[in-house]
Amino acid sequence: MSNNKNDFLTIKENGVSKLIIKKSKFICSMARTETEQEAQDFITQISKKYHDATHNTFAYTIGKNDEHVKASDNGEPSGTAGIPELKALQLMNLKNVIAVVTRYFGGIKLGAGGLIRAYSNSVTHAVEEIGVVKKCLQQELALKISYANLDRVNHYLEQNEIYVADREFGAQVTIKVFLDLDQINSFKDELINLLANNVKFTTGKQRYNEISVTSTNYHEQ
């Protein structure tokens, strides 16, 4: 999978994670979001759900280049909650995501350094539990071939790990694939050579497809 400038990392799905740190309960609720309004709605939802909590802090980053970011300590000492959460998201190179970390005070003060670690770790722990995906901008391409060339094309697609979205069987076979934008020209050239030009291409829509990320070194993705 290429590292296209349009690709970005985000959480696999919405989720919740819990940590107990010196008797304080930290609940990290995370969601994928594409707008600030969606982020604000999620903050409101979680704040209502945990209305009896000591604090409902949050951080979000929206846009492939962090165009919209915001963080809130929600009553914790300045700089000990929201900003550490935001930095945790950015260190993992995550985009279009919000984290709301709810704290139920357990009676033991953590101090500024302890709070920073607790809120940061709450976000990191939640991301590790939920999982990460790479959102890859890909181009749909339909190729029409003869039945005689079907096995050859299927073998090529399998060997090159090309994602097949659909196969249609009519007078000829139509195979729809999704390719990274920088793969399209070389893919066409190789199929033309493979099939002695007996292939017809039709370009479809672009869309983001999701690829699971197993490495914890998200900043290297």
C-alpha positions in Angstrom: 0.0 0.0 0.0 1.5 3.3 -1.0 1.8 6.4 1.2 -0.3 8.7 -0.8 -0.7 12.3 0.5 -4.5 11.8 0.6 -4.2 8.8 2.9 -4.6 9.1 6.7 -4.9 7.1 9.9 -8.0 7.0 12.1 -9.5 4.7 14.7 -11.2 1.5 13.4 -14.5 2.3 15.0 -16.1 4.2 17.9 -15.3 2.6 21.3 -14.7 3.0 25.0 -11.8 2.0 27.2 -11.4 2.2 31.0 -8.4 2.6 33.3 -8.1 2.7 37.1 -5.2 4.9 38.2 -4.7 5.4 42.0 -8.4 4.7 42.6 -9.6 7.3 40.0 -11.6 5.9 37.1 -10.7 7.2 33.7 -13.1 6.4 30.9 -12.0 7.2 27.4 -14.8 7.4 24.8 -13.6 7.8 21.2 -15.4 8.5 17.9 -14.6 9.1 14.3 -15.8 12.5 13.2 -15.5 14.6 10.0 -16.8 18.0 11.3 -16.5 20.1 14.4 -20.2 19.9 14.8 -20.0 16.1 15.0 -17.3 16.4 17.6 -19.3 18.9 19.7 -22.4 16.6 19.5 -20.3 13.7 20.7 -18.9 15.8 23.6 -22.4 16.8 24.6 -23.6 13.1 24.4 -20.7 11.8 26.6 -21.0 14.7 29.1 -24.7 13.9 29.5 -24.0 10.2 29.9 -21.4 10.9 32.6 -23.1 14.0 34.1 -22.1 12.9 37.6 -18.4 12.6 36.8 -15.7 14.9 38.3 -14.5 15.9 34.8 -15.3 15.3 31.2 -12.2 16.5 29.3 -11.7 16.2 25.6 -9.5 16.6 22.5 -10.1 16.4 18.8 -8.3 16.8 15.5 -10.2 17.1 12.2 -8.7 17.3 8.7 -5.7 15.5 7.1 -3.5 18.4 8.2 -5.1 19.0 11.6 -7.1 22.0 10.3 -9.4 21.9 13.3 -8.1 21.0 16.7 -9.5 21.7 20.2 -8.8 20.6 23.7 -10.4 21.2 27.1 -9.3 20.4 30.6 -12.9 20.8 32.0 -11.8 22.0 35.4 -8.5 20.0 35.7 -5.4 22.2 36.2 -4.5 24.0 33.0 -2.6 21.8 30.5 -3.0 18.5 32.4 -5.8 16.9 30.4 -7.0 18.2 27.0 -3.5 19.0 25.6 -1.9 15.7 26.7 -4.9 13.9 25.0 -4.4 16.0 21.8 -0.7 15.3 21.8 -1.4 11.5 22.2 -3.7 11.6 19.2 -1.1 13.6 17.1 1.8 11.4 18.1 -0.1 8.4 16.8 -0.8 10.4 13.6 -4.6 10.0 13.9 -7.0 12.2 12.0 -10.8 12.9 12.2 -11.1 11.6 15.7 -12.3 12.8 19.1 -11.5 11.5 22.5 -13.5 12.4 25.6 -11.8 11.3 28.8 -14.2 11.1 31.8 -12.7 11.1 35.3 -14.3 9.9 38.5 -12.0 11.1 41.3 -10.9 8.3 43.6 -9.7 10.4 46.5 -6.0 10.4 45.8 -4.5 13.5 44.1 -2.2 12.6 41.1 -0.4 15.9 40.8 0.2 17.7 37.5 2.6 15.2 36.1 0.4 12.3 37.2 -2.6 13.8 35.5 -0.8 14.4 32.3 0.3 10.8 32.2 -3.1 9.5 33.2 -5.0 11.4 30.5 -2.4 10.7 27.8 -2.3 7.0 28.7 -6.1 6.8 28.7 -6.2 7.9 25.0 -3.3 5.7 24.0 -4.8 2.7 25.8 -8.2 3.3 24.1 -6.6 3.5 20.6 -4.7 0.2 21.2 -8.0 -1.5 22.3 -10.1 -0.1 19.5 -7.6 -0.5 16.7 -6.4 1.7 13.8 -7.1 1.7 10.1 -5.5 3.6 7.2 -8.0 5.4 5.0 -6.7 5.1 1.5 -8.0 7.2 -1.4 -8.5 4.7 -4.3 -9.8 4.8 -7.8 -12.4 2.3 -9.1 -11.4 0.8 -12.4 -13.5 -1.7 -14.4 -11.7 -3.9 -16.9 -13.6 -5.9 -19.5 -12.0 -9.1 -20.8 -12.8 -12.3 -22.6 -13.5 -15.5 -20.7 -10.4 -17.0 -22.3 -8.3 -14.4 -20.3 -10.1 -14.8 -17.0 -7.8 -17.2 -15.3 -4.7 -15.2 -16.4 -6.2 -12.0 -15.0 -7.4 -13.6 -11.7 -3.9 -15.0 -11.2 -2.4 -11.5 -11.8 -4.8 -9.8 -9.4 -4.1 -12.4 -6.7 -0.3 -12.2 -7.1 -0.4 -8.4 -6.9 -2.9 -8.3 -4.1 -5.3 -6.1 -6.0 -8.6 -5.6 -4.3 -11.5 -6.9 -6.4 -14.8 -5.2 -5.7 -17.0 -7.1 -8.1 -17.1 -9.5 -11.0 -19.9 -9.5 -13.6 -20.3 -12.3 -16.2 -22.1 -11.4 -19.4 -20.9 -11.6 -23.0 -17.6 -10.8 -21.5 -16.3 -10.6 -18.0 -16.2 -7.2 -16.2 -13.9 -7.0 -13.1 -14.0 -4.0 -10.9 -10.9 -3.2 -8.8 -9.7 -0.5 -6.6 -6.3 1.0 -7.0 -4.1 3.6 -5.3 -3.9 6.6 -7.5 -0.3 6.1 -8.2 -0.9 2.5 -9.3 -3.3 3.2 -12.1 -0.9 3.8 -15.0 1.4 0.9 -14.3 -1.6 -1.4 -13.7 -3.1 -0.5 -17.1 0.3 -0.9 -18.8 0.8 -4.4 -17.3 -2.7 -5.6 -18.2 -2.3 -4.3 -21.7 1.0 -6.2 -22.1 -0.4 -9.3 -20.3 -3.5 -9.5 -22.6 -1.9 -8.2 -25.8 -4.2 -5.2 -25.6 -7.4 -7.3 -25.4 -8.8 -5.4 -22.5 -11.0 -2.3 -22.1 -10.9 0.0 -19.1 -13.6 2.2 -17.6 -12.8 4.6 -14.8 -15.3 4.8 -11.9 -15.5 6.9 -8.8 -12.8 7.6 -6.2 -13.5 6.5 -2.6 -11.7 5.9 0.7 -11.1 2.3 1.5 -9.9 1.1 4.9 -6.9 -1.0 5.5 -6.2 -2.5 8.9 -3.0 -1.3 10.6 -1.3 -3.8 12.9 1.9 -1.8 13.7 1.9 0.3 16.8 4.4 2.7 15.1 1.6 4.8 13.7 3.8 7.8 13.0 5.7 5.6 10.4 2.5 4.8 8.5 
